[in-house]
Every structure is written in C-alpha cells, then in structure tokens.
Amino acid sequence: MALSIRLPEDVEARLNHLAALTGRTKTFLIIEAVREHLDDLEDLYLAEQRLSDIRAGKTQTVSLEEVIKRYGLDG
C-alpha cells in the first residue's frame, strides 16, 4: 500500500536527521514509528474497553492475591 502524508517541517527535519544518523531510510523509520504507536493505541483501546466493561458490570475483576493463590504462584 502506498500512502502519501504531509509532515510538518520540524518533524521532517528530525526524520531526515535520524535517517542520516542511523543509515536507515525514512520509510523504515516511519514504519517503525507507526508500528510502535499502533501497539500503544491498541493497548489503550483494549484497556478502555475492559474498564468500560467493568464499570457496566459486564465483567469482574480478580485481586492479585486471588490470582497468586489460584495459580499457585505463592512460592
């Protein structure tokens, strides 16, 4: 998939600088940045969904002590 984006000048300058320092292409750096940020956004979305489910009574929580006891992690 090809994608065209317009970067602010300061972001483009930083990207060019990092590419020159690392010997990586700008495309490589952009893909890595998007992947990392998508991971964070996916984690945030999942956490928000779980919190919403807990508040709505759709799911219950388990204390850390119960998890330790339930799975024999207490040593």
C-alpha positions in Angstrom: 0.0 0.0 0.0 1.3 3.4 -0.9 0.5 6.3 1.4 1.2 10.0 0.9 1.5 12.2 4.0 2.5 15.8 4.5 4.8 16.2 7.5 5.3 19.4 9.5 8.7 20.9 8.7 10.1 20.2 12.2 9.1 16.5 12.0 10.6 16.2 8.6 13.8 17.7 9.7 14.0 15.4 12.7 13.2 12.4 10.4 15.9 13.4 8.0 18.4 13.9 10.8 17.6 10.5 12.3 17.8 8.8 8.9 21.2 10.3 8.3 22.5 9.3 11.8 21.3 5.7 11.6 21.7 5.0 8.0 18.1 3.9 7.8 15.6 5.0 5.2 12.9 7.5 6.2 10.4 4.8 5.1 11.9 2.3 7.6 11.8 4.9 10.4 8.2 5.9 9.6 7.0 2.3 9.5 8.7 1.6 12.9 7.2 4.7 14.4 3.7 3.8 13.2 4.0 0.2 14.4 5.1 1.3 17.8 2.3 3.8 18.1 -0.3 1.4 16.8 0.8 -1.1 19.6 0.2 1.7 22.2 -3.1 2.7 20.7 -4.3 -0.9 20.6 -3.3 -1.4 24.2 -5.0 1.8 25.2 -8.2 0.9 23.4 -8.3 -2.6 25.0 -7.8 -1.1 28.4 -10.5 1.4 27.9 -12.9 -1.4 26.7 -12.1 -3.5 29.8 -12.6 -0.6 32.1 -16.0 0.2 30.5 -17.0 -3.5 30.8 -16.0 -3.5 34.5 -18.0 -0.3 35.2 -21.0 -1.7 33.3 -20.9 -4.9 35.4 -20.2 -7.0 32.2 -17.0 -8.4 33.8 -15.5 -8.8 37.2 -12.0 -8.2 38.5 -9.8 -10.6 40.5 -7.4 -9.4 43.1 -3.7 -10.0 42.7 -3.8 -12.1 45.9 -6.5 -14.3 44.3 -4.5 -14.8 41.1 -1.4 -15.8 43.1 -3.5 -18.2 45.1 -5.5 -19.6 42.2 -2.4 -20.3 40.1 0.0 -21.4 42.8 2.3 -18.5 42.4 2.9 -18.0 46.1 6.1 -20.0 46.2 
